[in-house]
Amino acid sequence: MPRPIHATIHTGALRHNLERLRAAAPGARLWAIVKANAYGHGIERAYEGLRGADGFALLDASEAERVRALGWRGPILLLEGAFEPRDLELCSRLGLWHVVHCDEQIDWLGRHKTQQPHRVFLKLNSGMNRLGLAPARYRAAYARLQALPQVDEISLMTHFSDADGDKGIAAQWAVFQHATDGLPGERSVCNSAATLRHGHDAAVRGDWVRPGIAVYGSSPDFPVHDIAHWDLRPTMTLASKLIAINTLRAGDSVGYGSTFTAREPMRIGIAACGYADGYPRHAPTGTPVLVDGARARTLGRVSMDMLAVDLTGVPQACLGHEVTLWGLAGNGAALPIDEVAHSAGTVGYELMCALAPRVPAEAGE
Ligand SMILES: *Cc1c(COP(=O)(O)O)cnc(C)c1O
């Protein structure tokens, strides 16, 4: 028998979340962001749930080829654009749209030989200071692109650093508006948090929204709001089984470093899931798990291949019983990935992206 751990990608939940984001930004077209192998879900496994999007946005040419191989003929956007001049050949061949975030990428376009002018998204650095042209250089870059025969339509974009937090989008939005004022072209500024929080505002939602994390059933502003608040559903379940049951006496400890010690006799279970499966090693004692669909907690340090769970509240649990690390239990109970991430001091993004290749995964409802 194979090791009992496995992941399920919930096609129906992806579809639901996509519709939910559409409703949050009525009339805008929607990029499904599938970078990082669809946030760890697997592009091929997620595709059926995401094909209702208006386009797919990603980073790697190889990911674009995989989306085309699935039969997608609509828009695909390279979010970081070309990494070297050669990448533009692939853009021409596969009909990819691409971000232009620096002057060098404009130089490359100017030297690129193509029959097919490229659709580009000119990115403004509105304050995050990662990618994008400085506001003072934005119009000149726009004019350079406009003059190139290699360039078709130019769209305008930026990315918010604080759409999910207290600082919000106001300052960056003002920079974007000022820098793009009067320029023709479609606009795209909203990630998940901005789509959910500001998508009702026609100016902010613009022509294209770019939600990633919310499509994958994680709340961008957890713990302020959980997925239930945003009416989102878990799209990934990581489940395993109990492969051992132990009884601890008072004073017995569990796992490497003996970081948990029992104060009184207790039953514990060992689940076949560890950090080599993508479960966060830093998840401390008390991180939530579901055993037979009932809430329980982890105990002690997470090992490479195993972790311990407290069976005090689930006395019926025995060998072979179900442990849900995140997502949906067999009885329908949900453990949002955000709760596990929060307990481990990280975010849902990191956990889903880190799902290990050794975990068998399949698409399901
Ligand atoms: C990853 C990414 C997004 C999606 O962000 P989420 O927080 O996951 O919604 C949007 N736009 C760009 C440019 C990105 O790189």
The ligand as an SDF file (V2000), in Angstrom:
LIG
                    3D

 15 15  0  0  0  0  0  0  0  0999 V2000
    1.0190   37.1460   -8.0360 C   0  0  0  0  0  0  0  0  0  0  0  0
    0.4760   38.3600   -8.6550 C   0  0  0  0  0  0  0  0  0  0  0  0
   -0.8800   38.6860   -8.5140 C   0  0  0  0  0  0  0  0  0  0  0  0
   -1.8310   37.9040   -7.6450 C   0  0  0  0  0  0  0  0  0  0  0  0
   -1.6670   38.2640   -6.2990 O   0  0  0  0  0  0  0  0  0  0  0  0
   -2.5900   37.6360   -5.1630 P   0  0  0  0  0  0  0  0  0  0  0  0
   -2.1850   38.3290   -3.9250 O   0  0  0  0  0  0  0  0  0  0  0  0
   -2.2490   36.1800   -5.1050 O   0  0  0  0  0  0  0  0  0  0  0  0
   -3.9850   37.8570   -5.5620 O   0  0  0  0  0  0  0  0  0  0  0  0
   -1.3380   39.7910   -9.1970 C   0  0  0  0  0  0  0  0  0  0  0  0
   -0.5170   40.5510   -9.9620 N   0  0  0  0  0  0  0  0  0  0  0  0
    0.7950   40.2700  -10.0870 C   0  0  0  0  0  0  0  0  0  0  0  0
    1.6570   41.1470  -10.9160 C   0  0  0  0  0  0  0  0  0  0  0  0
    1.3410   39.1790   -9.4460 C   0  0  0  0  0  0  0  0  0  0  0  0
    2.6280   38.8980   -9.5870 O   0  0  0  0  0  0  0  0  0  0  0  0
  1  2  1  0
  2  3  1  0
  2 14  2  0
  3  4  1  0
  3 10  2  0
  4  5  1  0
  5  6  1  0
  6  7  2  0
  6  8  1  0
  6  9  1  0
 10 11  1  0
 11 12  2  0
 12 13  1  0
 12 14  1  0
 14 15  1  0
M  END
$$$$
